[in-house]
Structures are given as structure tokens and as C-alpha cells.
Amino acid sequence: MKTWKLVSGILCMVMFVFVSFQSCAAGIADAMADSGGVSGGAGLITSVLMLAGGIVSVSTRNSEGKGGDIALVILFGIAALTGFTMAGNFKDLNIWAGWCLLCAVTAVISMMRKKGTK
């Protein structure tokens, strides 16, 4: 699981840039269409939570406790929930939310595999 946390954390930090730019474009499109959509803002929230989850994932990959995994489940879970519920016309947000859901499920598996804190 240490390798997965390192790889997924780095990928999340890199994907933050792409999701942020796409979210800004979706927010501008929402504003120009005057449709009252919130998908751009939801994308920014998802991208920031993805960045925070990536940082936590990389920094806690060698920890023996369950605290880092709990933080990952919360961060990626909120990001996935935000992405899936507020995607609107920003359909790529469903893909990013799916990635966050995969990371949250992996953190749950990692937490269950640990015997306990010492």
C-alpha cells in the first residue's frame, strides 16, 4: 500500500492542475450561459480536496497508525461526493470524482489491513 499511496498522491497533485483549469473554464461557461450552474465551483472544491488528499497520501505513506487513512477517506470521500452531486454540465467532473472514490476505497482497504496502532 505504500507504493499506491505514493503513486496516487503524486497523480492527485498533478491532476489538481488539470481539474482546476477545467473547472475555471466550466465556471466561465456557466457564467456566460447564465444558467445558474455550480459545476465550476464544485470542480474547484474537488480539485483542492484532491490536492490535499494527495499531500496527505504522500506524507503518511510510511505511518503505522490509521489517522492518515481516516483523513484520506474523509478528504477523497467529500471530493467524490461533491463531484458526483454537482457535476452539472461539467461532465469530466464525474471522471475526477470517480478517481477520488477509488482513492477513498483504497484508503479504507489500507485502514482495514492495518492491525492497529502501537
C-alpha positions as CSV (number, residue, x, y, z in Angstrom):
1,M,0.0,0.0,0.0
2,K,3.0,2.3,0.5
3,T,3.7,2.4,-3.2
4,W,0.0,3.0,-4.1
5,K,-0.1,5.9,-1.6
6,L,3.0,7.5,-3.2
7,V,1.8,7.0,-6.8
8,S,-1.8,8.1,-6.2
9,G,-0.6,11.1,-4.2
10,I,1.7,12.3,-6.9
11,L,-1.0,11.7,-9.5
12,C,-3.6,13.6,-7.4
13,M,-1.2,16.6,-7.1
14,V,-0.6,16.6,-10.9
15,M,-4.2,16.2,-11.7
16,F,-5.0,19.2,-9.5
17,V,-3.7,21.5,-12.2
18,F,-5.8,19.9,-14.9
19,V,-9.0,19.8,-12.8
20,S,-8.5,23.4,-11.7
21,F,-8.1,24.7,-15.3
22,Q,-11.1,22.7,-16.5
23,S,-13.2,24.0,-13.5
24,C,-12.3,27.5,-14.3
25,A,-13.4,27.0,-17.9
26,A,-16.6,25.3,-16.8
27,G,-17.3,28.2,-14.4
28,I,-16.8,30.8,-17.2
29,A,-19.1,28.8,-19.4
30,D,-21.7,28.7,-16.6
31,A,-21.4,32.4,-16.1
32,M,-21.7,33.2,-19.9
33,A,-24.7,30.9,-20.3
34,D,-26.3,32.5,-17.2
35,S,-27.8,29.1,-16.4
36,G,-27.1,29.3,-12.6
37,G,-24.8,26.2,-12.8
38,V,-22.4,25.5,-10.0
39,S,-20.2,22.9,-11.7
40,G,-17.2,25.2,-12.0
41,G,-17.2,25.9,-8.3
42,A,-17.7,22.2,-7.5
43,G,-14.8,21.4,-9.7
44,L,-12.6,23.8,-7.8
45,I,-13.6,22.3,-4.5
46,T,-13.0,18.8,-5.8
47,S,-9.6,19.8,-7.1
48,V,-8.5,21.4,-3.9
49,L,-9.6,18.4,-1.9
50,M,-7.8,16.2,-4.4
51,L,-4.6,18.2,-3.8
52,A,-5.0,18.0,0.0
53,G,-5.6,14.2,-0.3
54,G,-2.5,13.8,-2.5
55,I,-0.4,15.7,0.0
56,V,-1.7,13.6,2.9
57,S,-1.3,10.4,1.0
58,V,2.4,11.1,0.2
59,S,3.2,12.4,3.7
60,T,1.5,9.5,5.6
61,R,2.5,6.6,3.4
62,N,5.0,5.2,5.9
63,S,2.8,5.8,9.0
64,E,1.8,2.8,11.1
65,G,-1.4,4.4,12.5
66,K,-4.8,4.7,11.0
67,G,-5.1,8.5,11.2
68,G,-3.7,9.2,7.8
69,D,-6.1,6.7,6.2
70,I,-9.0,8.2,8.0
71,A,-8.0,11.7,6.7
72,L,-7.8,10.3,3.2
73,V,-11.2,8.7,3.4
74,I,-12.7,12.0,4.6
75,L,-10.9,14.2,2.0
76,F,-11.4,11.9,-1.0
77,G,-15.0,11.0,0.1
78,I,-16.0,14.6,0.3
79,A,-14.3,15.3,-3.1
80,A,-16.2,12.4,-4.7
81,L,-19.5,13.4,-3.2
82,T,-19.1,17.0,-4.3
83,G,-18.0,15.9,-7.8
84,F,-20.8,13.4,-8.4
85,T,-23.6,15.5,-7.0
86,M,-22.7,18.9,-8.6
87,A,-21.3,17.9,-11.9
88,G,-24.0,19.6,-14.0
89,N,-22.7,20.5,-17.5
90,F,-19.1,19.7,-16.5
91,K,-19.2,16.0,-17.3
92,D,-15.5,15.5,-16.8
93,L,-16.0,16.1,-13.1
94,N,-17.6,12.7,-12.9
95,I,-14.3,11.1,-14.0
96,W,-12.3,13.1,-11.4
97,A,-14.9,12.2,-8.7
98,G,-14.5,8.5,-9.7
99,W,-10.8,8.8,-9.2
100,C,-11.4,10.3,-5.8
101,L,-13.8,7.5,-4.9
102,L,-11.2,4.9,-6.0
103,C,-8.6,6.6,-3.7
104,A,-11.1,6.7,-0.8
105,V,-11.9,3.0,-1.2
106,T,-8.2,2.2,-1.4
107,A,-7.7,4.1,1.9
108,V,-10.4,2.1,3.5
109,I,-8.7,-1.1,2.4
110,S,-5.4,0.1,3.7
111,M,-7.0,1.0,7.0
112,M,-8.6,-2.4,7.4
113,R,-5.3,-4.2,6.6
114,K,-3.5,-2.5,9.5
115,K,-3.7,-4.4,12.7
116,G,-3.8,-1.4,15.0
117,T,-1.7,1.4,16.4
118,K,1.4,0.7,18.5
